[in-house]
Amino acid sequence: MPDERRRPIFTQRLRSALPWAFAEGVLSACVTFLTTFVTARLIPPEQFGLATIAIAIPALVQAAIMNGPILAVVRSRNSHTSVTDSMFWAILFLGIAGSAICVALAWLAAAIYDEPMLFGLISLQGLTCLSAALAGIPSAILIRKMRTRLLATLTGIAKLSTFAVTAILAVARLDAWAIVIGSVAGTFVWVLVLWAFQPRWPKVQYHAEDAWPSIRLGWLIGVEGLLGTLTVRSTLLIFGHFHGIAALGQLNFALRLVDEIGFVLSTTLSRTAFPLFSAIHRRGEILAAGYLRALEPLAAVLAPVLLGLASVSHDLIPIVFGEKWRPAVPAIWVLCFVWTARTSVMLASSAMTAIGDQRPSIIAGAVTVILSIGTLVLTANFGPIVGLSVFVTPLIFVVPFYLRACSINLGTSIRSQLSTLATPILSALAMAATVAFARLSIFPSIDARAAIAIDVPAGVAIYAAILLTIDRPLILRAISLIKGSPIVIR
């Protein structure tokens, strides 16, 4: 089809995909928040820490052997049924192997942490390798076709199932088991609803010449994902080893809270951006303009939410989740600022993968793993607060590195990237600083609930006033993004 005829179809797909991808992200964040709220109110930090370890190890196994081949199906030029059928059986074999590996690692983790319960928790969570394998091909096909409306609906069903099971079992005081059983139940519901909407079942056929190119490509792509997962999950595992299970529970609580906020938009755009960037690259077009147009509204929405959370978390966390989670507040401060800084390179990985150059992402991921583990080891004797620097140290390398990589590979100068982000991030910093100063200096003794009731609307008003004064069109572009207007079409 001629390029001029393909462009309207492509634009229409994007218009349809974005609002549903955003709706999926919002629903996912809301359900995750409810799950975190229930589990945080009912489960002690020590049990939260055990569940963190149980979830981290199978996640590492999935990232190591499975996630890359699934992503390769999204990117592949050939979507013939012989290819997808062959890939289904290959990935299913990897999923079964992954579950078996988790059982072996469960025994090792139980011995290292001296927690016999970990064997059962990790072995059960290891079933998510099997469920991920069963869901891999149908989800990849839907992502490839940008069927975000259906994906949003099915994701909502799976997330609500996870919440329902987890909440019921948490009320029954099953503690860490509630989180793990809820997680496993949600993934198998995801499998069932995905296959319920598939037009065909995979045939029992395997052609190595169809599967192996995608598998090899997937493992190359998967190196980047593995490094990203390794950074987060290994950080949690090592942090728990040095600082104890309770401190790990506090840290994971902060991660669940802050990361989900960041993932609402970053995952929404990444899921949509990757197939779209790939399609644009296949058409021989330049990604620079679309990349910057996607980055600016992302920062305009994400930065004020994160920095606003940081400014009110000291009052908010004990009120909403309970006094036992107050020690997590410093971790929330750090993570909010880290996520804000990462906004500058949040879509870089999708763009690099789309153009077929994973080298910058792999280098950045490898250095991040080394810096993270090194920071944890060096700060092991200084307490968990100092240990939080593990999230800050990699930024010193990663952000400048990605800015330069995007400049070279995408044609977006470092100056243009920074100028695109300057207005939303500096405006959000000004808002957060004003709210924090007012709380500490003008209303230091006010009741925490009254402070929240004042600070939140005041922060929204301050941020809106700043943008209306210096860059009113940015507000319209952020709203346009949420409504589904094109962001990557030149």
C-alpha positions in Angstrom: 0.0 0.0 0.0 1.4 3.4 -0.9 2.7 5.4 2.0 0.1 8.2 1.6 -2.7 5.6 1.8 -1.2 3.9 4.8 -0.7 7.1 6.9 -4.4 7.8 7.6 -4.9 4.1 8.7 -1.8 4.4 10.9 -3.0 7.7 12.4 -6.4 6.3 13.1 -4.9 3.3 14.9 -2.9 5.6 17.1 -6.0 7.8 17.9 -7.8 4.6 18.9 -4.9 3.0 20.8 -3.8 5.9 23.1 -6.9 6.5 25.1 -7.5 2.8 25.8 -3.8 2.3 26.6 -4.1 5.2 29.1 -7.3 3.8 30.5 -5.6 0.5 31.0 -2.7 2.3 32.9 -5.1 4.2 35.1 -7.2 1.1 35.9 -4.0 -0.9 36.6 -2.8 1.9 38.9 -6.1 2.1 40.8 -6.4 -1.6 41.3 -2.7 -1.8 42.4 -3.3 1.1 44.8 -6.3 -0.7 46.3 -4.3 -3.9 46.6 -1.5 -2.0 48.3 -3.9 -0.3 50.6 -5.6 -3.5 51.7 -2.3 -5.4 52.1 -0.5 -2.6 53.8 -3.4 -2.2 56.4 -3.5 -5.9 57.1 -0.1 -7.3 56.5 3.0 -6.5 58.6 6.2 -5.2 56.9 8.1 -8.5 57.6 5.5 -10.5 55.6 5.5 -7.9 52.9 9.3 -8.5 52.7 8.8 -12.2 52.3 6.3 -11.7 49.5 8.8 -9.3 47.8 11.5 -12.0 47.7 9.0 -14.6 46.5 7.9 -12.4 43.6 11.4 -11.1 42.7 13.0 -14.5 41.9 10.4 -15.8 39.4 10.4 -12.3 37.8 14.2 -12.7 37.2 13.7 -16.1 35.7 11.0 -14.8 33.3 13.1 -11.9 32.3 16.1 -14.2 31.6 14.5 -16.7 29.4 11.0 -15.7 28.3 10.2 -12.0 27.9 12.6 -11.3 25.0 11.1 -14.0 22.7 7.6 -12.7 23.4 8.7 -9.1 22.6 10.3 -10.4 19.4 6.8 -11.5 18.1 5.6 -7.9 18.5 8.5 -6.7 16.4 8.7 -9.5 13.8 7.9 -8.7 10.2 6.4 -12.2 9.7 3.2 -12.9 11.6 2.2 -16.0 9.7 0.4 -18.7 11.8 3.3 -21.1 11.3 5.6 -18.6 13.0 3.3 -17.8 15.9 2.4 -21.5 16.5 6.1 -22.5 16.5 6.8 -19.6 18.9 4.0 -20.6 21.2 5.3 -24.1 21.7 8.9 -22.9 22.1 7.8 -20.3 24.7 5.6 -22.9 26.5 8.7 -25.1 26.9 10.6 -22.2 28.3 7.8 -21.5 30.8 7.7 -25.0 32.1 11.5 -24.9 32.4 11.2 -21.6 34.2 8.8 -23.0 36.8 11.2 -25.9 37.5 14.1 -23.4 37.9 12.0 -21.5 40.4 11.6 -24.6 42.6 15.3 -25.1 42.7 16.0 -21.4 43.5 13.3 -21.5 46.2 15.3 -24.0 48.2 18.4 -21.8 47.9 16.6 -18.7 48.9 15.0 -20.3 51.9 18.5 -21.3 53.1 20.1 -17.9 52.4 17.5 -15.9 54.2 16.9 -18.6 56.9 13.1 -18.4 56.1 11.6 -21.9 55.4 8.3 -20.3 54.3 10.2 -18.9 51.2 10.4 -22.4 49.7 6.6 -22.7 49.3 6.1 -19.0 48.4 8.7 -19.0 45.6 7.6 -22.4 44.3 4.0 -21.3 44.0 5.0 -17.9 42.5 7.1 -19.9 40.0 3.9 -20.9 38.3 3.7 -17.4 36.9 6.4 -18.5 34.4 4.0 -21.1 33.0 1.1 -18.5 32.9 3.4 -15.9 31.2 4.3 -18.6 28.6 0.6 -19.4 27.9 -0.3 -15.7 27.6 2.8 -14.7 25.6 1.7 -15.2 22.0 -1.9 -13.9 22.3 -0.9 -10.8 24.2 1.9 -10.1 21.7 -0.5 -10.4 18.8 -2.9 -8.0 20.4 -0.1 -5.5 21.1 1.2 -5.8 17.6 -2.3 -5.1 16.2 -2.7 -2.2 18.7 -5.9 -3.8 20.1 -5.6 -1.6 23.2 -9.3 -1.5 23.9 -9.5 -5.3 24.2 -6.2 -5.3 26.1 -7.4 -2.7 28.6 -10.6 -4.7 29.2 -8.8 -8.0 29.7 -6.1 -6.4 31.9 -8.8 -4.9 34.0 -10.5 -8.3 34.6 -7.1 -9.9 35.5 -6.2 -7.0 37.9 -9.5 -7.1 39.6 -9.2 -10.9 40.1 -5.8 -10.3 41.7 -7.2 -7.7 44.0 -10.2 -9.8 45.0 -8.2 -12.9 45.8 -5.5 -10.9 47.6 -8.0 -8.9 49.6 -10.0 -12.0 50.7 -6.9 -13.9 51.8 -5.4 -10.8 53.5 -8.6 -10.4 55.6 -8.2 -14.1 56.4 -4.7 -13.2 57.8 -2.7 -15.3 55.3 -0.1 -12.5 55.1 2.6 -13.2 52.5 0.6 -16.1 51.1 -2.3 -13.7 50.3 0.0 -11.6 48.1 1.5 -14.6 46.3 -1.7 -16.5 45.8 -3.4 -13.4 44.5 -0.6 -12.7 42.1 -0.7 -16.3 40.7 -4.5 -16.3 40.4 -4.5 -13.0 38.5 -2.0 -14.3 35.9 -4.0 -17.4 35.2 -7.2 -15.4 34.9 -5.2 -13.3 32.4 -4.4 -16.4 30.4 -8.1 -17.6 30.4 -9.5 -14.3 29.2 -6.8 -13.8 26.6 -7.5 -17.2 25.0 -11.2 -16.7 25.2 -10.9 -13.9 22.6 -8.4 -15.6 20.3 -9.8 -16.4 16.8 -7.8 -19.7 16.7 -5.9 -22.1 18.9 -2.3 -22.9 18.1 -1.8 -26.0 16.0 0.7 -28.7 17.2 3.4 -27.7 14.8 7.0 -26.6 15.3 9.3 -25.3 12.5 12.7 -24.4 13.7 13.4 -22.2 10.7 10.4 -20.1 11.8 11.0 -20.1 15.6 14.7 -19.8 16.0 15.2 -16.4 14.3 12.6 -14.9 16.6 14.0 -16.6 19.6 17.5 -15.4 18.9 16.3 -11.9 18.2 14.2 -12.1 21.4 17.1 -13.1 23.6 19.1 -10.1 22.2 16.1 -7.8 22.9 15.6 -9.6 26.2 19.1 -8.7 27.4 17.9 -5.2 27.9 14.8 -6.2 29.8 16.8 -8.7 31.9 19.2 -6.0 32.9 16.3 -3.7 33.9 14.6 -6.5 35.9 17.9 -7.5 37.4 18.5 -4.0 38.6 15.2 -3.7 40.5 14.8 -7.3 41.7 18.5 -7.9 42.6 18.5 -4.6 44.4 15.5 -5.8 46.5 17.0 -9.2 47.2 20.4 -7.8 48.3 18.8 -4.9 50.2 16.8 -7.5 52.2 19.9 -9.6 52.8 21.8 -6.6 54.3 19.1 -4.7 56.0 16.5 -7.3 57.0 13.1 -8.5 55.8 11.2 -5.7 57.6 13.3 -3.0 55.9 12.8 -4.7 52.6 9.0 -4.7 53.2 9.1 -0.9 53.8 11.1 -0.4 50.6 8.9 -2.6 48.5 5.8 -0.7 49.8 7.4 2.5 48.6 8.2 1.0 45.3 4.7 -0.4 44.7 3.3 3.0 45.5 5.6 5.2 43.5 6.4 2.9 40.6 2.7 2.3 39.8 2.2 6.1 39.4 5.2 6.2 37.0 4.0 3.2 35.1 0.6 4.6 34.4 2.0 6.9 31.8 5.4 5.4 31.0 4.0 1.9 30.3 1.0 3.4 28.5 3.3 5.3 26.1 5.9 2.6 25.9 3.4 -0.1 24.9 1.9 2.2 22.3 5.2 3.8 21.2 7.2 0.6 20.6 5.0 -0.8 17.8 4.4 2.7 16.4 8.1 3.6 16.5 8.8 0.2 14.8 6.3 0.9 12.1 7.7 4.4 11.4 11.2 3.0 11.3 10.1 0.3 8.8 8.7 3.1 6.6 12.1 4.8 6.6 10.9 7.9 8.6 12.8 9.8 11.3 11.6 9.4 14.9 13.0 12.6 16.3 9.9 14.8 16.2 7.6 12.2 17.4 10.0 11.2 20.3 10.0 14.8 21.6 6.3 15.2 21.2 5.7 12.1 23.3 8.2 13.1 25.9 6.9 16.6 26.8 3.3 15.8 27.8 4.6 12.7 29.7 6.8 14.9 31.8 4.0 17.5 32.1 1.7 14.9 33.8 4.2 12.7 35.6 6.5 15.3 37.2 3.8 17.2 39.2 2.2 14.0 40.4 5.5 12.5 41.7 6.9 15.6 43.2 3.5 16.5 44.7 3.4 13.0 46.3 6.9 13.6 47.7 5.8 17.0 49.2 2.8 15.5 51.1 3.9 11.9 51.8 5.0 12.7 55.4 1.4 13.4 56.3 -0.3 11.2 53.7 1.3 7.8 54.3 0.5 7.4 58.0 -3.1 8.6 57.5 -3.9 6.3 54.5 -1.8 3.2 55.2 -1.1 3.3 58.9 1.6 4.5 61.2 3.7 1.3 60.8 4.6 2.5 57.2 6.0 5.9 58.3 9.6 4.5 57.9 8.9 4.2 54.2 8.5 7.9 53.7 12.3 8.6 53.0 12.2 5.9 50.3 9.1 7.5 48.8 11.0 10.9 48.6 14.0 9.3 46.9 11.9 7.3 44.4 9.8 10.3 43.5 12.8 12.3 42.6 14.4 9.4 40.8 11.3 8.8 38.6 11.2 12.5 37.8 14.8 12.5 36.7 14.2 9.3 34.6 11.4 11.1 32.7 14.1 12.5 30.5 15.0 9.1 29.1 11.8 7.1 29.8 10.9 6.4 26.1 14.5 6.1 24.9 14.5 2.3 25.3 11.4 1.9 23.1 12.9 4.1 20.4 16.2 2.3 20.4 14.6 -1.1 20.2 12.4 0.1 17.4 15.3 1.1 15.2 17.1 -2.2 16.0 19.9 -0.8 18.1 19.8 -2.3 21.6 23.5 -1.5 22.3 22.8 1.8 24.2 20.1 0.1 26.3 22.3 -2.9 27.1 25.3 -0.7 28.0 23.1 1.5 30.2 21.4 -1.6 31.8 24.8 -3.3 32.5 26.3 -0.2 34.1 23.1 0.3 36.2 23.3 -3.2 37.5 27.0 -2.8 38.4 26.5 0.6 40.1 23.4 -0.6 42.0 25.0 -3.7 43.4 28.2 -1.8 44.1 26.3 0.9 46.0 24.4 -1.7 48.1 27.6 -3.5 49.0 29.5 -0.3 49.9 26.6 1.1 52.0 25.7 -2.3 53.7 27.0 -1.1 57.1 25.4 2.3 57.1 21.7 1.4 57.5 18.7 1.3 55.2 18.4 5.1 54.8 21.9 5.4 53.3 21.1 2.2 51.3 18.5 4.1 49.4 21.3 5.8 47.5 21.2 2.6 45.3 18.4 4.3 43.3 20.3 7.6 42.9 23.8 6.4 41.9 22.9 4.9 38.5 21.3 8.2 37.4 24.6 9.9 37.4 25.6 7.7 34.4 22.3 6.6 32.8 20.6 10.0 32.2 23.6 11.7 30.4 24.3 8.4 28.5 20.8 8.1 27.2 20.6 11.8 26.3 23.7 11.4 24.1 22.5 8.1 22.7 19.2 9.7 21.6 21.1 12.6 20.1 23.2 10.2 18.0 20.7 7.6 17.0 17.4 9.6 16.8 18.7 13.0 15.8 17.4 14.7 18.8 20.1 17.1 20.2 20.7 17.0 24.0 19.7 20.6 24.1 16.4 19.9 22.4 15.7 17.1 24.8 16.5 19.1 27.9 14.6 22.2 26.7 11.5 20.0 26.0 11.6 18.8 29.7 12.6 22.1 31.3 9.2 23.7 31.6 7.2 20.8 33.1 9.9 19.6 35.5 10.9 23.0 36.8 7.3 24.0 37.2 6.6 20.9 39.2 9.7 21.5 41.3 8.5 25.0 42.1 5.1 23.7 43.0 6.5 21.0 45.3 8.9 23.4 47.0 6.2 25.9 47.6 3.9 23.3 49.2 6.7 21.9 51.4 7.8 25.3 52.5 4.3 26.4 53.5 3.8 23.1 55.4 7.1 23.4 57.4 7.2 27.2 57.9 3.7 28.6 57.8 1.6 25.7 59.1 4.1 23.5 61.1 1.6 22.5 63.8 -1.6 22.0 61.7 -3.4 18.7 61.8 -2.1 16.2 59.2 -5.5 15.7 57.6 -6.1 19.4 57.4 -2.7 19.8 55.8 -3.5 17.2 53.1 -6.8 18.9 52.4 -5.0 22.2 51.9 -1.8 21.1 50.2 -3.3 18.9 47.4 -5.6 21.5 45.8 -3.0 24.2 46.5 -0.4 22.2 44.6 -2.7 21.6 41.7 -3.6 25.4 41.5 0.1 26.5 41.8 1.2 24.1 39.0 -1.7 25.1 36.7 -1.0 28.8 37.3 2.7 28.4 36.4 1.9 26.6 33.2 -0.8 29.0 32.3 1.6 31.8 32.7 4.6 30.5 30.9 3.4 27.7 28.5 -0.3 27.4 28.1 -0.1 25.2 25.0 1.6 22.6 27.0 -1.5 22.0 29.0 -3.4 21.5 25.8 -0.8 19.1 24.5 -1.0 17.0 27.7 -4.8 16.8 27.5 -4.5 16.0 23.8 -2.2 13.1 24.7 -4.7 11.6 27.1 -7.5 12.1 24.6 -5.6 10.1 22.0 -4.2 12.6 19.5 -1.2 11.5 17.4 2.2 12.1 19.1 4.6 10.4 16.7 3.3 11.3 13.3 5.3 14.1 11.7 
